[in-house]
Amino acid sequence: MEEKECAFCGEIIKAKAVVCRFCQIDLASGQSLAQAQPPQSPETVNARSGIEDGVNLGCGMFIVLPLLILGAVILLFWILAFFSAF
């Protein structure tokens, strides 16, 4: 691998490098990439719901959750009855 010294900061970089990875200067033009490109602001995303909105579970929670609990209780009694028979 061929290497060369950066003309601006003196660090060893690859010979095919276009920009110095240490000082971020374009080796052809001599301009700093930090000055050439202004920092981009992050995009804001408008979420449909959040903590301040609360959680919208709907009425399905009042149907499914009791059925799950009832199923677990029936399964528990069935297991207890099955093993107590032996």
N, C-alpha and C positions, 0 to 999 in steps of 0.2 A: 504494500500500500504506500503510495507516494504521499508525502506530506510537505507542507510549506509553512512559513511563518507569516502570520497576519501582519500587514504593513501598518495597521493602526494600533493594535494592542500587543503584538509580539507573541501571542500564543500560537502553538503548533496546531494547524488545521489541515484537513485533507486538501490535496492539490486541486481537486475538481470543485472545491467549495465556491459557491457564489456569494454566500453571506457568512461572516464569521459567527460561530455559535457562541462565542464568549462576549464580544462587544456589540453584536447585532448590527454591524455595518456592512452595507452592500459593497463588495470589493471592487466592482466595476465603476460605480458612480461615487463612492465615498460617503454616501448619505446614510444616516442612521435609520433603521427601519422603525424605531420607536417614534421618530419625528415624522416619518413619511406617512404612517397610518395612524389616524387618531383612534383612541380607544373606543371600542364599540360598547354602547350601553346594552345591558341584557334586556331581552324582550319581556314585557309584562304579559302575564297570562291571566285572563279573567275566568276564574273557576266558577262552576255553577253552584257549588255548595262548599261550605267551610265550617270551621269551628263556630264562628259567630252565627251561622244559619241554623245550627243544630243538625241532627241527623234525621232524615226523613225515611223512616222504615216502612211506613204504610201499615195497613191493617193486617197484612200477611204475617207479621210478627205475632199477632194475637191468635193466629190459627196454627201456625207451624210449631211455635215453641211449646205450647201445651201438648200438642200431639207427640212431640219428641220426648217430653217428660213422661207422658202417659205410657209411651212405648217402652221407655227405659224401666219404669216401675213394673210393668207387666213382664218384661224380660227377666227382671230380678226375681220376681215371685215365681216364675216358671223354673228358673235355675234352682232356686231354693227348694221347690217342690220336687224337682227331678232328683236332686242329690239326697234329699231326706228320705226318698223311697228306698234307698239302698241301705 
